[in-house]
Amino acid sequence: MAVIGHLEFRDKVVTIFSSSSGPRYTIATKEGKMIAARLGEEELLAEFPDLYQSIKTGEAGNDASLQKAHK
């Protein structure tokens, strides 16, 4: 899986991966503690509905930024 990018929120960092079955999302705290690993979209919606909505609508607000992944 290749990293597409990172979304940084006030208290969480979401890493987005590409996969043959669609995007996968890993959620961690700002301190680096893993909360959830490689969730599919349905899992992300079920476990983190607010994050899902922010990612899907692009309405992260002033507390998030998209950073291009470096290889």
C-alpha positions as CSV (number, residue, x, y, z in Angstrom):
1,M,0.0,0.0,0.0
2,A,1.2,3.4,-0.9
3,V,0.7,6.5,1.3
4,I,-1.6,9.0,-0.5
5,G,-1.3,11.7,2.2
6,H,-1.8,12.8,5.8
7,L,-4.6,14.8,7.3
8,E,-3.7,16.5,10.6
9,F,-6.6,17.4,12.9
10,R,-6.5,19.1,16.3
11,D,-5.9,15.9,18.2
12,K,-5.5,13.2,15.5
13,V,-3.5,12.4,12.4
14,V,-5.1,10.4,9.6
15,T,-2.8,8.6,7.1
16,I,-4.5,7.6,3.9
17,F,-3.2,4.7,1.9
18,S,-4.2,3.4,-1.5
19,S,-5.1,-0.3,-1.9
20,S,-6.6,-2.5,-4.5
21,S,-9.9,-2.5,-2.5
22,G,-10.0,1.3,-2.1
23,P,-8.5,3.8,0.3
24,R,-7.5,2.7,3.8
25,Y,-7.2,5.0,6.8
26,T,-4.9,4.8,9.8
27,I,-5.7,7.0,12.8
28,A,-3.1,8.1,15.4
29,T,-2.9,10.7,18.1
30,K,-0.6,13.7,17.6
31,E,1.8,12.0,19.9
32,G,2.0,9.0,17.5
33,K,-0.1,6.5,19.5
34,M,-2.0,4.2,17.1
35,I,-5.8,4.3,17.5
36,A,-6.9,2.3,14.5
37,A,-5.0,0.8,11.5
38,R,-6.0,0.5,7.8
39,L,-9.7,0.9,8.2
40,G,-11.9,0.8,5.1
41,E,-14.4,3.5,4.4
42,E,-17.3,1.7,6.0
43,E,-15.2,1.0,9.1
44,L,-14.0,4.6,9.3
45,L,-17.6,5.8,9.1
46,A,-18.8,3.4,11.8
47,E,-15.9,4.0,14.2
48,F,-15.1,7.7,13.5
49,P,-18.1,9.4,11.8
50,D,-16.9,12.9,12.4
51,L,-13.5,12.2,10.9
52,Y,-15.2,10.4,8.0
53,Q,-17.4,13.4,7.3
54,S,-14.5,15.8,7.5
55,I,-12.4,13.7,5.1
56,K,-15.3,13.1,2.6
57,T,-16.6,16.6,2.5
58,G,-13.3,18.4,2.7
59,E,-14.6,20.5,5.5
60,A,-11.8,20.0,8.0
61,G,-11.9,23.6,9.1
62,N,-8.9,25.6,10.5
63,D,-7.6,22.8,12.6
64,A,-6.6,20.4,9.8
65,S,-4.2,20.5,6.8
66,L,-3.4,18.1,4.0
67,Q,0.2,17.3,3.6
68,K,1.6,15.5,0.6
69,A,3.3,12.2,1.4
70,H,7.0,11.9,0.7
71,K,8.4,8.8,-0.8
